[in-house]
């Protein structure tokens, strides 16, 4: 159940990328993939460290997806900015 919560948190925060300039790697689809994969990977890492089960969900489970989503979006943003800078050279 925790995977579903992190997936939905990634999608929910991804919707706010429409307010950012279009510099994500592969555009809005890349931002979607970065948000979802980031939230899932970070959530699983925190889950492994804390020793909780995937079935244990609470408010903290949803909040764990937020930093993962931001990290995933940041990585995809940096890749896109680097590719854009390389194309201008």
C-alpha positions in Angstrom: 0.0 0.0 0.0 2.9 2.3 0.7 4.0 2.0 -3.0 0.6 3.3 -4.1 0.9 6.2 -1.6 4.3 7.2 -2.9 3.2 6.9 -6.5 0.2 9.1 -5.9 2.3 11.7 -4.1 4.7 11.8 -7.0 1.8 12.3 -9.4 0.2 15.0 -7.2 3.4 17.0 -7.0 4.2 16.5 -10.6 1.1 18.5 -11.5 2.8 21.7 -10.2 5.6 21.4 -12.8 3.4 23.3 -15.2 4.4 26.4 -13.4 8.1 25.9 -14.1 10.0 26.6 -17.3 10.1 23.7 -19.7 13.7 22.6 -19.1 13.1 19.0 -17.9 14.8 16.2 -19.8 12.2 14.9 -22.3 9.7 17.6 -21.3 6.7 17.0 -19.1 6.9 13.2 -19.6 10.4 13.3 -18.2 9.2 15.3 -15.3 6.5 12.7 -14.7 9.0 9.9 -14.7 11.4 11.7 -12.5 8.7 12.5 -10.0 7.3 9.0 -9.8 10.6 7.2 -9.8 12.1 9.6 -7.3 9.3 9.2 -4.8 9.3 5.4 -5.2 13.0 5.0 -4.8 13.3 7.4 -1.9 10.3 5.9 -0.2 11.8 2.4 -0.5 15.1 3.5 0.9 13.5 5.1 3.9 11.3 2.0 4.4 14.4 -0.3 4.3 16.2 1.9 6.8 13.3 2.3 9.2 12.4 -1.5 9.1 8.7 -0.9 8.5 6.6 -3.1 6.3 5.2 -2.0 2.9 1.7 -2.6 4.4 2.2 0.0 7.2 0.8 3.3 5.9 0.1 6.5 7.8 0.5 10.2 7.3 4.3 9.9 7.5 4.3 7.5 4.6 2.7 10.1 2.4 5.2 12.8 3.6 8.1 10.5 2.8 7.2 10.8 -0.9 7.7 14.5 -1.0 11.5 14.8 -0.7 11.8 11.8 -3.1 9.7 13.6 -5.7 11.6 16.8 -5.3 14.9 15.0 -5.7 13.7 13.1 -8.8 12.4 16.3 -10.4 15.7 18.0 -9.6 17.7 15.3 -11.3 15.6 15.4 -14.4 15.7 19.2 -14.4 19.6 19.2 -14.1 19.9 16.7 -17.0 17.6 18.9 -19.1 19.5 22.1 -18.4 22.8 20.4 -19.1 21.5 19.1 -22.5 20.1 22.5 -23.3 23.5 24.1 -22.5 25.4 21.5 -24.6 23.1 22.2 -27.5 23.8 25.9 -27.4 27.6 25.4 -27.6 
